Amino acid sequence: MKFGRVKPLDAILATAKAKSLEPTLGWFQLTLFGIGCVIGTGIFVLTSAGAQKAGPGLMLAFAIAGLICIVAALCYAEIAAMIPVAGSAYTYTYSVMGELLAWTVGWALVLEYAVAASAVAVGWSGYFSGTILNQFFGIELPAWLAGGPLALGGVPGGFINLPAVVIAGLVTWLLMIGTNESAKVNAVLVAIKVTALTVFIVLTLPQSEMANFNPFLPAGVFGGFGSGVGAVGAAATIFFAYVGFDAVSTAAEETKDPQRNVPIGLIGSLGFCTVFYILVAAGAIGTIGGQPIMGPGGVPFPAGSEALAQQCALPQYADMLVCSNEALAHVLRMIGFSTVGNLLGIAAFVALPSVILILLFGQTRIFFVMSRDGLLPESLSKIHPKWKTPYIVTAITGAVVAFAAAFLPVGQLADIANAGTLYAFAMVAVAVMMLRKSEPTRERKFRVPALWLVGPATIAGCIFLFLNLPFEAMIVLPAWGGIGLVIYYLYGYKSSHLGKGIVTVVDLDNDPAHIPHP
């Protein structure tokens, strides 16, 4: 199953050596990178939406998404340790299934990271404007600076979401000046988030009541094809939160001892975050309940819809979990811990930039490797002489994300980002299985146990969640892919280094050299 030109593994490793990023990260930093992205988006942004889709079944939704991510992470761990270069699923696909499919995977990852980073920037802006400026300083940001004209759920009279632009710009600058510096800042932010959520769990679980979990599955397990509701529909949405472990693999080239540290970072961050998700969901639902607001036919109103907003404006629904824009702080206020709730809101405000940081990090590394392969202009992969980072592509990516957060409807696009993510994860599982056949003797510091089961389970799980996304989200992936194919055939196909017969290999002295590839 090969489509187009296949780049040999030795050539991929040699290319990375010839034009490489400086290895500065250890297993602990990698794990924190994963935790930094995973804990944040799902807990602070998607908890209410998940409850509206599944009710108390949100706990099951987290377990479903986590289980699928665990099998995918095992596949990532083997192939990332075997091919420790930047590029994640794009690079892995290039080495096994060919350039055309690799381009489609890279292009899908571009959609995933950009949409997610923009969405979180908008979420951070809400905390900044509503909690920090308004609650603590009594400052009301003018409407024209608080949201873009196209923002979903919109701000009347909005022109630009200035706080979202500022935070995207600051995170971009941080990434440009150095990966190690970014990791240090991220470690502090992760500590704040973990502490805040631990306090939440300690305060809420003892006050949980079993009656709040009944009925456990008010919308059922399966909401139906394209409906996006039920436990599986909620799992398809909150899968957005698990993109963090994928970002860990994009840092493989900048990792010391990647054969050991990448698997630890991948599986460690995912396992830690999945347990946290389930405990926090149990605490939130067990204390104040998490039943969805039902629409016609006993089907929950779509999360983030105007119809749901109208229901939440009614007094009998105003205090429900599904109607809160800051779910966890709301829960604490409802059970008598207002001060702690406000502090948790501050923690979310402080910590969400770490999510943006990791998403931007992953985005720029995908662009960097596609540029290094000639599929995008090579000028994008320039390394700054002092900072040792791909500063040009980082600046461009940051500008695009800031623009989207300022003007476009990105606040509710988690489902769209998931479509690209699920496609990439499935392709990684295929690549691992094919490499076991084509490269059986190559050293593997980490091997997926029972690959005959784990590989197909990953693919089936990704397809399963994709089919449970809202129909509108499902059609975005082929549409975006079509645009990507046009760009590939107009530029990438002709400019590809592999297509020109330029392949980097390692000679007898282990020095990279470019030679024609027959």
ABEGO torsion letter per residue (X at the ends): XBBEBBBBAAAAAAAAAABBBBBABBAAAAAAAAAAAABGAAAAAAAAAAAAAAEAAAAAAAAAAAAAAAAAAAAAAAAAAABBBBGEAAAAAAAAAEAAAAAAAAAAAAAAAAAAAAAAAAAAAAAAAAAAAAAAAGBBBBAAAABBAABBGBBBGBABBAAAAAAAAAAAAAAAAEAAAAAAAAAAAAAAAAAAAAAAAAAAAAABBAAAAOBABAAEABAEBGAGBEAAAAAAAAAAAAAAAAAAAAAAAABBGAAAAAAAAAAAAAAAAAAAAAAAAAAAAAAAEABBBBBBGGBBBBBGBAAAAAAAABAAAAABAAABABAAAAAAAAAGBAAAAAAAAAAAAAAAAAAAAAAAAAAAAAAAAAAAAGABBAAAABBBAAAGBBAAAAAAAAAAAAAAAAABBAAAAAAAAAAAAAAAAAAAAAAAAAAAAABAABBBABBBBGAAAAAAAAAAAAAAAAAABBAAAAAAAAAAAAAAAAAAAAAAAAABAAAAGBBBBBBAAGBBBBBBBX
